[in-house]
Amino acid sequence: MQLITKVRFYVRAILCAAVGSTLLFGTSLVSAQEHFHPKGKLPSKYTLEIFEQARATLPFHDRQDFDEMNKGFIGRPESGIIMADAGNVAWDMERYEFLLDGDSITSVHPSMLRQSQLNMNFGLYEVIPGIYQVRGFDLANITFIKGKTGWIVFDPLTAAETARAAKELVDEHLGKMPVVSVIYSHSHGDHWGGVRGIVDEADVRAGKVEIIAPREFMAHAVSENVYAGNAMSRRLFYQYGVLLPASPYGHAGQGLAQNVAAGNLGLIPPTRIVEDAIEEFEVDGITMIFQNTPGTEAPSEMNTYIPGMKALWMAENVVGSVHNIYTLRGAQVRDSLRWSKYINEALYAYGVEAEVMFASHHWPRWGNDRVQEVLRDQRDIYAHMNNQVLHYVNQGVTINEIHNVYESPASLDEGWTTGFYHGSRENNARGVVNFYLGHWDANPATLIPLSPRDSAPLYVEMMGGASAIMTKGRELHDQGKYLHAVEILDKLVFAEVGNREAMNLLADCYEQLGYQQENPGLRNAFLAGAFELRSGIPEGASPKTSGPDMIRAMTTDLFLDFLGIRMDSRLAEGKAFTINLVTPDNGERFLIELSNETLTNIEGYQADDADLTITIDRSDLEQVMMGVKSLADQFADGTAKFQGDLGVLDQLASMMVQFEIGFEILPGTKGRGGEKEKKNPFEIDVTSIDE
């Protein structure tokens, strides 16, 4: 999943001002009975009716997941808080302890509450003799498999601090052994970012530690969220509810786990890549069969079967939830049918004999019957979403209707193996349509729509003005018709920016819709919208997450591509130039060209008459990319050399825009702002986001 020290820290400093001095993001000072916001509302009778219906229809008597969640428990640390090296709280399970008092919580959907209670597993667990997991230390699990000479680690979490704490817990209960191999199951940051907490890179370079990853891992680990990374980070405020305090009325879990660690994210490149569709080889004396599954939960991902232990590792392709086909924070839409087919391959190749199945989130499943049950159910839900959505699409149902039409199979909804706790039915159904047909619903009226700020005044005028809308909005709110109320109040908020009465009523509707959601992402999005409408967007600087590992992993052409995105083409009107870039230490050569207000680059070419030629080692260019040292300083001290017109570089620098993470989504929520941090013009931020 890619996240986020940047986003997390951005919020911590301002929560006190936004909602009261006793609230800190990372503490547990909010009573289960108190709303964290002075304008917050309790669940309405209509919301409570939805909860009662869920309690009456869902099989809460089935406790198998709780039995599996608790099985194999060995021990946990005394404290649920893990500190970051920088002094902030990296991880805090204690602030979610209110979830255990389920009887007192009336503002979380009972099904979601059940999932969040399951995710309170915290500590060291034995999967089977020789396989152990530390769960509840981060968004993902970290798995330790006993090899011939040391530990083989699957997925070393998001942060070095949480991974280190997990290894210390293993050392305490199982005895100290070195980590001799690390396996990255896929390219999302919560599955590799903590590697430096358990491995010394010097040992990797010396051949003492092997790091294994699926094909194209490095490309996707960095690139998936660079081009639109700033927008993804901002949208993540909504999907992950990063502004919301842990509270029955706010953040009450994330579906995959409770939250994401806010520590040091690092990356050590793999030393061995699994290239083929299926590869079998020994890892520290343990025979493993790797199944590449590209384009499923991540663009680079693989399952692993350990035949000697009859243990099947399903990475993040099969967990205790249905996953995202389209993720709210934004990402390339995933192929639901392909996902289903890879699960089917795993079922028939390995699942027919596996006695335990474990994964990078949630808890294992034991016994061959149980393994096959979960694999079949998960296979079927991904195939069903693809097939049934397209069944409707081919009869004229559009992307703007499908979420109100598609229903998952009753036979699956009656159990717990395919709960929608990360991906949601509604959003996934729309994602399938988007995957095949894109965003347009084929209605000419929506082909070139007006922007909301342009269309909203027309709607408000035709509805009789603000007073009539507010009267109808309150009526709909009081009737529990929150989506209907949102339909008209949204227009008013866009038409009359700063109308506090309208914003507060819209926030009230969003809040009730948030409470009603079974899916944490949908809950968080509605509650985050309510939060910003009531309090505005928090202000403050966000620290950089562009650490050395991420910058080193970024290819030069990706860096140059991103400069093309950051360049404001309006500032390039009438300008044209060529730049040769030479990096002697790695033998790269690039031709960079500005023409037609567009910055392009091509590797392996140089212009004979370039306006400027820059020669700089790639390792020194990384200092520029991180903002540690400017190009001008590199020229001044001789680290870099140039020939030609250096004014060209000044022109290019003047066209660069630094993206700000706090851009406005809902009108009237952006504050005055303050002094913006001045950065070197060619500095970049790399954000690691997951799921």
C-alpha positions as CSV (number, residue, x, y, z in Angstrom):
1,M,0.0,0.0,0.0
2,Q,2.1,3.4,-0.4
3,L,1.9,5.9,2.5
4,I,3.0,8.3,4.0
5,T,5.1,9.7,6.8
6,K,4.5,12.9,4.8
7,V,0.8,12.8,5.0
8,R,0.6,11.5,8.6
9,F,3.0,14.1,10.0
10,Y,1.2,16.9,8.0
11,V,-1.8,16.4,10.2
12,R,-0.4,15.8,13.6
13,A,0.7,19.4,14.3
14,I,-2.7,20.9,13.5
15,L,-5.3,18.6,15.0
16,C,-5.1,20.5,18.3
17,A,-6.1,23.7,16.7
18,A,-8.8,22.0,14.5
19,V,-10.7,20.0,17.1
20,G,-9.5,20.9,20.6
21,S,-6.3,20.9,22.6
22,T,-6.7,17.4,24.1
23,L,-6.7,15.6,20.7
24,L,-3.4,14.4,19.3
25,F,-3.1,12.1,16.3
26,G,-1.3,9.1,17.9
27,T,-2.8,9.4,21.4
28,S,-6.0,7.8,22.8
29,L,-7.5,10.7,24.8
30,V,-11.0,10.6,23.2
31,S,-13.6,8.8,25.2
32,A,-15.6,6.2,23.4
33,Q,-18.7,8.2,24.3
34,E,-17.5,11.7,23.2
35,H,-17.5,13.0,19.7
36,F,-14.2,14.4,18.8
37,H,-15.6,17.4,17.0
38,P,-17.8,20.2,18.6
39,K,-20.1,20.1,15.5
40,G,-20.3,16.3,15.4
41,K,-23.6,14.5,15.6
42,L,-24.6,11.1,17.0
43,P,-26.0,8.4,14.7
44,S,-29.5,9.1,13.6
45,K,-32.4,6.7,14.1
46,Y,-32.1,5.9,10.3
47,T,-28.4,4.9,10.8
48,L,-29.2,2.8,13.8
49,E,-31.9,1.0,11.8
50,I,-29.3,0.0,9.2
51,F,-27.1,-1.3,12.0
52,E,-30.0,-3.3,13.5
53,Q,-30.7,-4.9,10.1
54,A,-27.1,-5.9,9.7
55,R,-27.1,-7.5,13.2
56,A,-30.2,-9.4,12.3
57,T,-29.0,-10.7,8.9
58,L,-25.3,-11.3,9.2
59,P,-23.9,-14.5,10.8
60,F,-22.3,-12.9,13.9
61,H,-22.6,-16.3,15.6
62,D,-19.8,-17.6,13.3
63,R,-16.6,-17.1,15.3
64,Q,-14.2,-19.1,13.1
65,D,-12.3,-16.0,12.1
66,F,-11.8,-15.1,15.7
67,D,-10.5,-18.6,16.5
68,E,-8.1,-18.4,13.6
69,M,-7.0,-14.9,14.5
70,N,-6.1,-16.0,18.1
71,K,-4.5,-19.4,17.1
72,G,-0.8,-19.8,17.7
73,F,-0.4,-16.7,19.9
74,I,3.0,-16.6,21.6
75,G,3.4,-13.2,23.1
76,R,3.3,-9.4,22.7
77,P,5.3,-6.4,24.0
78,E,4.1,-4.6,27.1
79,S,3.4,-1.4,25.2
80,G,1.3,-1.0,22.0
81,I,3.3,2.1,21.1
82,I,6.4,2.0,18.9
83,M,8.5,5.2,18.7
84,A,10.1,6.4,15.5
85,D,13.8,7.3,15.4
86,A,12.8,10.9,14.8
87,G,11.0,11.0,18.2
88,N,7.4,10.9,17.0
89,V,5.0,7.9,17.5
90,A,5.6,5.5,14.6
91,W,2.8,3.1,15.7
92,D,0.1,3.1,18.3
93,M,-2.3,0.2,18.7
94,E,-3.4,1.5,22.1
95,R,-5.5,4.3,20.6
96,Y,-7.7,1.6,19.0
97,E,-8.5,-0.2,22.3
98,F,-11.9,1.4,22.3
99,L,-12.9,-1.1,19.6
100,L,-12.8,-3.9,22.1
101,D,-15.7,-2.4,23.9
102,G,-18.1,-3.2,21.1
103,D,-21.3,-3.0,23.1
104,S,-20.8,0.8,23.7
105,I,-20.1,1.7,20.0
106,T,-23.2,2.8,18.1
107,S,-21.4,4.8,15.3
108,V,-19.6,2.0,13.4
109,H,-21.3,-0.5,11.1
110,P,-21.4,-3.8,13.0
111,S,-19.8,-5.7,10.2
112,M,-16.9,-3.1,10.0
113,L,-16.6,-3.1,13.7
114,R,-16.2,-6.9,13.7
115,Q,-13.4,-6.6,11.1
116,S,-11.7,-3.9,13.2
117,Q,-11.9,-6.1,16.3
118,L,-10.3,-9.0,14.4
119,N,-7.5,-6.6,13.4
120,M,-6.7,-6.0,17.1
121,N,-4.5,-9.1,16.9
122,F,-1.2,-7.8,18.1
123,G,2.0,-9.8,18.8
124,L,3.9,-12.9,17.7
125,Y,2.0,-15.9,16.4
126,E,3.0,-19.4,15.2
127,V,1.5,-20.3,11.9
128,I,3.0,-23.8,11.9
129,P,6.3,-24.9,13.4
130,G,8.9,-23.0,11.5
131,I,6.6,-20.2,10.3
132,Y,5.8,-17.2,12.5
133,Q,4.1,-13.9,12.0
134,V,4.2,-10.6,13.9
135,R,0.8,-9.0,13.4
136,G,-0.6,-5.6,14.4
137,F,2.7,-3.7,14.2
138,D,1.8,-2.0,10.9
139,L,-0.7,-2.1,8.1
140,A,0.8,-5.4,6.9
141,N,2.1,-8.6,8.6
142,I,5.8,-9.5,8.8
143,T,6.5,-13.3,8.4
144,F,9.5,-15.2,9.7
145,I,10.3,-18.6,8.2
146,K,13.1,-20.7,9.8
147,G,15.7,-21.6,7.2
148,K,18.8,-23.7,7.4
149,T,21.0,-20.8,8.7
150,G,18.6,-18.1,9.7
151,W,15.3,-16.3,9.1
152,I,13.6,-15.9,5.8
153,V,11.4,-12.8,6.0
154,F,8.4,-12.1,3.9
155,D,7.4,-8.4,3.6
156,P,9.3,-6.3,6.2
157,L,6.5,-3.7,6.8
158,T,6.4,0.0,6.0
159,A,8.9,1.4,8.5
160,A,12.3,0.4,9.8
161,E,11.1,1.1,13.4
162,T,8.2,-1.3,13.3
163,A,10.1,-4.0,11.5
164,R,12.9,-3.7,14.0
165,A,10.5,-4.0,16.9
166,A,9.0,-7.1,15.3
167,K,12.4,-8.7,15.0
168,E,13.1,-7.9,18.6
169,L,9.9,-9.6,19.6
170,V,10.9,-12.7,17.6
171,D,14.4,-12.6,19.2
172,E,12.8,-12.5,22.7
173,H,10.5,-15.5,22.2
174,L,12.3,-17.6,19.6
175,G,15.9,-16.9,20.1
176,K,18.3,-14.7,18.1
177,M,19.0,-15.7,14.5
178,P,20.2,-13.6,11.6
179,V,17.9,-12.6,8.7
180,V,19.5,-14.3,5.7
181,S,16.8,-13.7,3.1
182,V,14.1,-11.2,2.5
183,I,11.2,-11.7,0.1
184,Y,9.2,-8.7,-1.2
185,S,5.9,-10.1,-2.2
186,H,4.9,-7.1,-4.2
187,S,5.6,-3.5,-5.0
188,H,3.5,-1.6,-2.4
189,G,5.5,0.2,0.2
190,D,4.0,-1.5,3.3
191,H,5.7,-4.7,2.1
192,W,9.3,-3.5,1.8
193,G,9.6,-0.1,3.4
194,G,10.9,-1.4,6.7
195,V,13.7,-3.6,5.3
196,R,16.4,-1.5,6.9
197,G,15.0,-2.3,10.3
198,I,16.0,-6.0,9.9
199,V,18.8,-6.0,7.3
200,D,22.1,-4.2,7.0
201,E,22.7,-3.2,3.3
202,A,26.4,-4.0,3.8
203,D,25.4,-7.7,4.4
204,V,23.3,-7.6,1.2
205,R,26.2,-6.3,-0.8
206,A,28.5,-8.9,0.7
207,G,26.2,-11.7,-0.3
208,K,25.2,-12.6,3.3
209,V,21.5,-11.6,2.7
210,E,19.5,-12.4,-0.4
211,I,16.6,-10.2,-1.4
212,I,14.0,-11.7,-3.7
213,A,11.3,-9.9,-5.6
214,P,8.9,-10.5,-8.5
215,R,9.7,-9.2,-12.0
216,E,9.5,-5.4,-12.6
217,F,9.5,-4.9,-8.8
218,M,11.8,-1.9,-8.8
219,A,10.1,-0.1,-11.6
220,H,6.7,-0.3,-10.0
221,A,7.9,0.2,-6.4
222,V,8.9,3.8,-7.4
223,S,6.9,4.7,-10.5
224,E,3.3,3.7,-9.7
225,N,2.7,6.8,-7.6
226,V,5.2,9.3,-8.9
227,Y,3.4,10.9,-11.9
228,A,0.2,11.7,-10.0
229,G,1.7,11.2,-6.5
230,N,0.7,14.5,-5.1
231,A,-3.0,14.1,-6.0
232,M,-2.9,10.5,-4.7
233,S,-1.5,11.7,-1.4
234,R,-4.2,14.3,-1.1
235,R,-7.0,11.9,-2.0
236,L,-5.5,9.5,0.6
237,F,-6.6,12.0,3.3
238,Y,-10.1,10.7,2.4
239,Q,-9.6,7.0,1.7
240,Y,-7.4,6.4,4.8
241,G,-9.0,9.1,7.0
242,V,-5.6,10.4,8.0
243,L,-7.2,13.6,9.4
244,L,-9.6,11.6,11.6
245,P,-8.7,10.9,15.3
246,A,-9.1,7.3,16.3
247,S,-12.6,7.3,17.7
248,P,-16.0,5.6,17.4
249,Y,-17.0,8.8,15.5
250,G,-13.8,8.9,13.4
251,H,-11.1,6.5,12.4
252,A,-12.1,3.0,13.5
253,G,-9.8,0.8,11.5
254,Q,-8.6,0.5,8.0
255,G,-10.0,-2.9,6.9
256,L,-6.6,-4.4,6.1
257,A,-5.4,-3.5,9.6
258,Q,-5.8,-0.5,11.9
259,N,-3.5,2.0,10.3
260,V,-0.1,2.6,8.7
261,A,3.2,3.2,10.5
262,A,4.7,6.7,10.4
263,G,8.4,5.9,10.5
264,N,11.4,5.7,8.2
265,L,10.7,4.1,4.8
266,G,13.7,2.6,3.0
267,L,14.4,0.4,0.1
268,I,17.2,-2.1,-0.6
269,P,17.1,-3.3,-4.2
270,P,16.5,-7.1,-4.7
271,T,19.5,-9.3,-5.5
272,R,17.3,-11.9,-7.3
273,I,14.3,-11.4,-9.5
274,V,11.7,-14.1,-10.2
275,E,11.3,-13.6,-13.9
276,D,9.3,-16.6,-15.1
277,A,5.6,-17.3,-14.5
278,I,6.5,-20.2,-12.2
279,E,10.0,-20.6,-10.6
280,E,11.1,-23.2,-8.1
281,F,14.4,-22.8,-6.1
282,E,15.8,-23.1,-2.6
283,V,15.9,-20.2,-0.2
284,D,18.3,-21.0,2.7
285,G,17.6,-24.7,2.3
286,I,13.8,-24.3,1.9
287,T,12.3,-25.3,-1.4
288,M,9.9,-22.6,-2.6
289,I,7.7,-22.3,-5.7
290,F,7.0,-18.7,-6.8
291,Q,4.0,-17.8,-8.9
292,N,4.2,-14.4,-10.6
293,T,0.8,-12.6,-10.6
294,P,1.3,-9.3,-12.4
295,G,-1.6,-6.9,-12.7
296,T,-3.5,-8.2,-9.7
297,E,-3.5,-6.4,-6.4
298,A,-0.2,-4.8,-7.5
299,P,1.4,-4.5,-10.9
300,S,4.3,-6.6,-9.6
301,E,3.3,-9.4,-7.2
302,M,3.9,-13.1,-6.6
303,N,2.5,-15.9,-4.5
304,T,4.7,-18.5,-2.9
305,Y,4.1,-22.2,-2.1
306,I,6.4,-24.1,0.3
307,P,5.7,-27.8,-0.6
308,G,7.8,-29.2,2.3
309,M,5.5,-27.4,4.8
310,K,2.3,-27.6,2.7
311,A,2.1,-23.8,3.3
312,L,0.7,-21.4,0.7
313,W,1.6,-17.7,0.9
314,M,-1.0,-15.6,-1.1
315,A,0.8,-12.3,-0.7
316,E,-2.0,-9.7,-0.9
317,N,-4.0,-11.5,-3.6
318,V,-6.2,-13.3,-1.0
319,V,-6.6,-11.7,2.4
320,G,-9.5,-11.4,4.8
321,S,-11.3,-8.9,2.6
322,V,-12.2,-8.2,-1.0
323,H,-9.6,-5.8,-2.3
324,N,-9.8,-2.7,-4.5
325,I,-10.4,-3.0,-8.2
326,Y,-10.2,0.8,-8.3
327,T,-8.7,2.4,-5.2
328,L,-10.1,5.7,-3.9
329,R,-6.7,7.3,-3.6
330,G,-6.2,6.7,-7.3
331,A,-4.2,4.2,-9.2
332,Q,-4.4,2.2,-12.4
333,V,-7.6,0.1,-12.5
334,R,-6.9,-3.5,-11.8
335,D,-8.1,-6.5,-13.9
336,S,-10.7,-8.4,-11.8
337,L,-10.9,-11.3,-14.2
338,R,-7.1,-11.8,-14.4
339,W,-7.0,-11.6,-10.6
340,S,-9.6,-14.4,-10.4
341,K,-7.6,-16.6,-12.8
342,Y,-4.4,-16.3,-10.8
343,I,-6.3,-17.3,-7.7
344,N,-7.7,-20.3,-9.6
345,E,-4.2,-21.3,-10.7
346,A,-3.0,-21.2,-7.1
347,L,-6.0,-23.2,-6.0
348,Y,-5.4,-26.1,-8.4
349,A,-1.6,-26.0,-8.4
350,Y,-1.1,-25.7,-4.6
351,G,-4.3,-25.3,-2.8
352,V,-5.5,-28.8,-3.3
353,E,-2.8,-30.0,-1.0
354,A,-1.9,-27.0,1.2
355,E,-2.7,-27.4,4.9
356,V,-2.2,-23.7,5.8
357,M,-2.7,-20.5,3.9
358,F,-1.2,-17.2,5.1
359,A,-0.9,-13.7,3.7
360,S,0.5,-10.2,4.1
361,H,-2.6,-9.1,6.0
362,H,-5.0,-10.6,8.5
363,W,-4.7,-14.2,9.9
364,P,-3.9,-17.6,8.4
365,R,-6.5,-20.3,7.5
366,W,-5.8,-23.9,8.6
367,G,-6.9,-27.2,7.1
368,N,-7.2,-28.1,3.4
369,D,-10.9,-27.7,3.4
370,R,-10.7,-24.2,4.8
371,V,-7.9,-23.3,2.4
372,Q,-9.9,-24.4,-0.6
373,E,-13.1,-22.7,0.7
374,V,-11.4,-19.3,1.0
375,L,-9.6,-19.7,-2.3
376,R,-12.8,-20.6,-4.2
377,D,-14.8,-17.9,-2.6
378,Q,-12.2,-15.2,-3.3
379,R,-11.7,-16.6,-6.9
380,D,-15.5,-16.4,-7.4
381,I,-16.0,-12.9,-6.1
382,Y,-13.4,-11.3,-8.4
383,A,-14.8,-13.3,-11.4
384,H,-18.4,-12.4,-10.4
385,M,-17.6,-8.7,-10.2
386,N,-16.0,-8.8,-13.7
387,N,-18.7,-11.0,-15.3
388,Q,-21.9,-9.6,-13.7
389,V,-20.9,-6.0,-14.2
390,L,-20.1,-6.6,-17.8
391,H,-23.4,-8.5,-18.1
392,Y,-25.2,-5.3,-17.1
393,V,-22.9,-3.1,-19.1
394,N,-23.8,-5.0,-22.3
395,Q,-27.4,-4.3,-21.5
396,G,-26.8,-0.5,-21.3
397,V,-26.1,0.0,-17.6
398,T,-23.5,2.8,-17.3
399,I,-20.7,3.7,-14.9
400,N,-23.0,6.1,-13.2
401,E,-25.6,3.5,-12.5
402,I,-23.7,0.2,-12.0
403,H,-23.0,0.8,-8.3
404,N,-26.8,0.9,-7.6
405,V,-27.4,-2.2,-9.7
406,Y,-24.6,-4.7,-9.0
407,E,-25.1,-7.1,-6.1
408,S,-22.5,-9.7,-5.0
409,P,-23.8,-13.3,-4.7
410,A,-26.0,-14.0,-1.7
411,S,-24.1,-17.2,-1.1
412,L,-21.0,-15.2,-0.4
413,D,-22.7,-12.3,1.4
414,E,-24.1,-14.8,3.9
415,G,-20.5,-15.6,5.1
416,W,-17.3,-13.8,6.0
417,T,-14.8,-15.0,3.5
418,T,-15.5,-12.1,1.0
419,G,-16.3,-9.1,3.1
420,F,-15.9,-5.7,1.5
421,Y,-13.6,-4.2,4.0
422,H,-11.0,-2.7,1.7
423,G,-12.6,-2.6,-1.7
424,S,-16.3,-1.8,-1.8
425,R,-19.0,-3.3,-4.0
426,E,-20.0,0.1,-5.2
427,N,-16.6,1.4,-6.1
428,N,-15.3,-1.9,-7.5
429,A,-18.3,-2.2,-9.8
430,R,-17.6,1.2,-11.2
431,G,-13.9,0.2,-11.5
432,V,-14.7,-2.7,-13.7
433,V,-16.7,-0.5,-16.0
434,N,-13.8,2.0,-16.0
435,F,-11.3,-0.8,-16.8
436,Y,-13.2,-1.8,-20.0
437,L,-14.9,1.4,-21.1
438,G,-13.4,4.4,-19.3
439,H,-15.1,7.2,-17.5
440,W,-17.8,8.3,-20.1
441,D,-21.3,6.9,-19.7
442,A,-22.1,7.5,-23.4
443,N,-24.6,10.2,-22.6
444,P,-23.7,13.3,-24.8
445,A,-24.7,15.5,-21.9
446,T,-21.8,14.3,-19.9
447,L,-19.3,14.3,-22.7
448,I,-18.0,17.8,-22.1
449,P,-19.6,18.6,-18.7
450,L,-19.4,22.0,-17.1
451,S,-17.1,22.2,-14.1
452,P,-19.0,22.0,-10.8
453,R,-18.3,25.6,-9.9
454,D,-19.8,26.6,-13.3
455,S,-22.8,24.3,-13.3
456,A,-23.8,24.8,-9.6
457,P,-25.1,28.4,-9.9
458,L,-27.4,27.3,-12.6
459,Y,-28.8,24.4,-10.5
460,V,-29.2,26.7,-7.5
461,E,-31.1,29.3,-9.5
462,M,-33.4,26.7,-11.0
463,M,-34.1,25.2,-7.6
464,G,-35.3,28.5,-6.3
465,G,-32.1,29.7,-4.5
466,A,-30.3,28.9,-1.3
467,S,-33.3,29.2,1.1
468,A,-35.3,26.7,-0.9
469,I,-32.4,24.3,-1.1
470,M,-31.7,24.5,2.6
471,T,-35.3,24.0,3.5
472,K,-35.5,20.9,1.3
473,G,-32.1,19.7,2.4
474,R,-33.1,19.8,6.1
475,E,-36.3,18.0,5.2
476,L,-34.4,15.2,3.4
477,H,-31.8,15.0,6.2
478,D,-34.5,14.7,8.8
479,Q,-36.1,11.9,6.8
480,G,-32.8,10.0,6.6
481,K,-32.6,10.6,2.9
482,Y,-28.9,11.6,3.1
483,L,-27.9,10.8,-0.5
484,H,-30.8,12.9,-1.8
485,A,-29.9,15.7,0.5
486,V,-26.2,15.5,-0.6
487,E,-27.4,15.8,-4.3
488,I,-28.8,19.3,-3.8
489,L,-26.6,20.6,-1.0
490,D,-23.4,19.8,-2.9
491,K,-24.7,22.2,-5.7
492,L,-25.3,24.9,-3.1
493,V,-21.9,24.5,-1.5
494,F,-20.2,24.8,-4.9
495,A,-22.4,27.7,-6.0
496,E,-22.0,29.8,-2.8
497,V,-18.5,29.2,-1.6
498,G,-18.3,29.9,2.1
499,N,-22.0,29.4,2.9
500,R,-21.3,28.0,6.4
501,E,-24.9,26.9,7.0
502,A,-24.9,24.8,3.8
503,M,-21.5,23.4,4.5
504,N,-22.5,22.3,8.0
505,L,-25.7,20.6,6.8
506,L,-23.8,18.9,4.1
507,A,-21.3,17.8,6.7
508,D,-24.1,16.4,8.8
509,C,-25.3,14.3,5.9
510,Y,-21.8,13.1,5.1
511,E,-21.3,12.1,8.7
512,Q,-24.4,9.9,8.8
513,L,-23.5,8.3,5.4
514,G,-20.0,7.6,6.9
515,Y,-21.4,5.9,9.9
516,Q,-23.6,3.7,7.7
517,Q,-20.8,2.2,5.7
518,E,-19.6,-1.3,6.1
519,N,-16.5,-0.4,4.1
520,P,-13.8,1.6,6.0
521,G,-12.6,3.5,2.9
522,L,-16.1,4.7,2.2
523,R,-16.6,5.6,5.8
524,N,-13.4,7.5,6.0
525,A,-14.1,9.4,2.8
526,F,-17.5,10.6,4.0
527,L,-16.2,11.4,7.5
528,A,-13.1,13.2,6.1
529,G,-15.4,15.3,3.9
530,A,-17.5,16.2,6.9
531,F,-14.3,17.1,8.9
532,E,-13.0,19.4,6.2
533,L,-16.4,21.1,5.7
534,R,-16.5,21.8,9.4
535,S,-12.9,22.7,10.2
536,G,-11.3,23.5,6.8
537,I,-8.1,21.9,5.5
538,P,-5.4,21.9,8.1
539,E,-2.4,24.1,7.4
540,G,1.3,23.3,8.0
541,A,4.3,22.0,6.2
542,S,4.8,18.4,5.5
543,P,8.2,16.8,5.8
544,K,9.7,15.1,2.8
545,T,9.6,11.4,2.3
546,S,12.1,11.5,-0.6
547,G,14.7,9.6,1.2
548,P,17.9,8.4,-0.4
549,D,16.6,4.9,-1.1
550,M,13.6,6.1,-3.1
551,I,15.7,8.7,-5.0
552,R,18.4,6.1,-5.9
553,A,15.6,3.7,-7.0
554,M,14.1,6.3,-9.3
555,T,15.4,6.0,-12.9
556,T,16.8,9.1,-14.6
557,D,14.2,9.0,-17.3
558,L,11.4,8.8,-14.6
559,F,12.9,11.9,-13.0
560,L,13.0,13.7,-16.3
561,D,9.4,12.6,-17.1
562,F,8.3,14.0,-13.8
563,L,9.9,17.3,-14.5
564,G,7.8,17.4,-17.6
565,I,4.7,17.0,-15.4
566,R,5.9,19.7,-13.0
567,M,6.6,22.2,-15.7
568,D,3.8,24.8,-16.2
569,S,3.5,24.8,-20.0
570,R,2.0,28.3,-20.0
571,L,5.4,29.6,-18.8
572,A,7.1,27.9,-21.7
573,E,5.2,29.7,-24.5
574,G,7.5,30.8,-27.3
575,K,10.5,29.1,-25.7
576,A,12.6,26.2,-27.1
577,F,15.9,24.7,-26.3
578,T,17.9,21.4,-26.1
579,I,19.9,20.1,-23.2
580,N,22.3,17.1,-23.3
581,L,22.6,15.3,-20.0
582,V,25.6,13.0,-19.4
583,T,26.0,10.9,-16.2
584,P,29.5,9.3,-16.6
585,D,29.3,7.0,-13.5
586,N,26.5,4.9,-15.0
587,G,27.1,5.6,-18.7
588,E,23.7,7.3,-19.3
589,R,23.1,9.9,-21.9
590,F,19.9,11.9,-22.4
591,L,18.6,14.5,-24.9
592,I,16.1,16.8,-23.2
593,E,14.1,19.1,-25.5
594,L,11.7,21.9,-24.9
595,S,9.4,22.5,-27.9
596,N,5.7,23.3,-28.3
597,E,5.5,24.1,-24.6
598,T,6.4,20.5,-23.9
599,L,9.4,19.0,-22.2
600,T,10.5,15.6,-23.5
601,N,13.5,13.3,-23.1
602,I,15.0,10.4,-24.9
603,E,17.8,8.1,-23.6
604,G,20.8,7.2,-25.7
605,Y,20.9,10.4,-27.9
606,Q,22.7,13.7,-27.8
607,A,22.2,16.8,-29.9
608,D,25.1,18.0,-31.9
609,D,24.2,21.7,-31.4
610,A,22.7,21.5,-27.9
611,D,22.1,24.8,-26.1
612,L,23.5,23.3,-23.0
613,T,25.4,20.2,-22.1
614,I,25.5,19.1,-18.4
615,T,27.9,16.4,-17.2
616,I,27.2,15.2,-13.7
617,D,27.5,11.8,-12.1
618,R,24.2,10.1,-11.4
619,S,25.1,9.9,-7.7
620,D,25.6,13.7,-7.6
621,L,22.4,14.3,-9.6
622,E,20.6,12.4,-6.7
623,Q,21.7,15.2,-4.4
624,V,19.8,17.6,-6.6
625,M,16.8,15.4,-6.8
626,M,16.7,15.2,-2.9
627,G,17.1,19.0,-2.6
628,V,20.4,18.5,-0.7
629,K,22.4,20.5,-3.2
630,S,21.5,22.7,-6.1
631,L,22.8,22.3,-9.6
632,A,24.3,25.8,-9.3
633,D,26.3,24.8,-6.3
634,Q,27.4,21.6,-8.1
635,F,28.7,23.8,-11.0
636,A,30.3,26.2,-8.6
637,D,32.4,23.6,-6.8
638,G,33.2,21.6,-9.9
639,T,31.1,18.5,-9.0
640,A,29.2,19.1,-12.3
641,K,30.4,20.6,-15.5
642,F,28.6,22.5,-18.3
643,Q,29.1,23.8,-21.8
644,G,26.9,26.3,-23.5
645,D,24.2,28.7,-22.2
646,L,23.6,28.2,-18.5
647,G,20.7,30.6,-18.8
648,V,18.7,27.7,-20.4
649,L,18.7,26.0,-17.0
650,D,17.5,29.1,-15.3
651,Q,14.6,29.3,-17.8
652,L,13.7,25.7,-17.1
653,A,13.9,26.3,-13.3
654,S,11.5,29.2,-13.6
655,M,8.9,27.0,-15.2
656,M,8.9,24.4,-12.4
657,V,6.0,24.2,-10.0
658,Q,6.2,22.6,-6.6
659,F,3.0,20.7,-6.0
660,E,1.3,21.4,-2.7
661,I,-0.5,18.5,-0.9
662,G,-3.2,20.7,0.7
663,F,-5.1,21.6,-2.5
664,E,-8.9,22.2,-2.1
665,I,-11.3,19.4,-2.9
666,L,-14.5,20.8,-1.3
667,P,-15.1,24.5,-1.9
668,G,-14.6,26.9,1.0
669,T,-12.3,24.6,3.0
670,K,-8.9,26.0,2.1
671,G,-7.3,28.4,4.7
672,R,-5.2,31.4,4.1
673,G,-2.0,29.4,4.0
674,G,1.3,30.7,5.0
675,E,4.8,30.9,3.7
676,K,5.5,28.0,1.4
677,E,8.6,26.1,1.8
678,K,11.2,27.1,-0.8
679,K,12.8,24.2,-2.6
680,N,15.4,23.7,-5.1
681,P,13.6,23.9,-8.5
682,F,14.6,20.4,-9.5
683,E,13.9,18.7,-6.2
684,I,11.2,16.1,-6.2
685,D,9.0,14.4,-3.6
686,V,8.5,10.6,-3.9
687,T,5.5,9.4,-2.1
688,S,5.0,5.7,-1.2
689,I,1.4,4.7,-1.2
690,D,-0.2,1.3,-0.9
691,E,-3.4,-0.5,-1.8
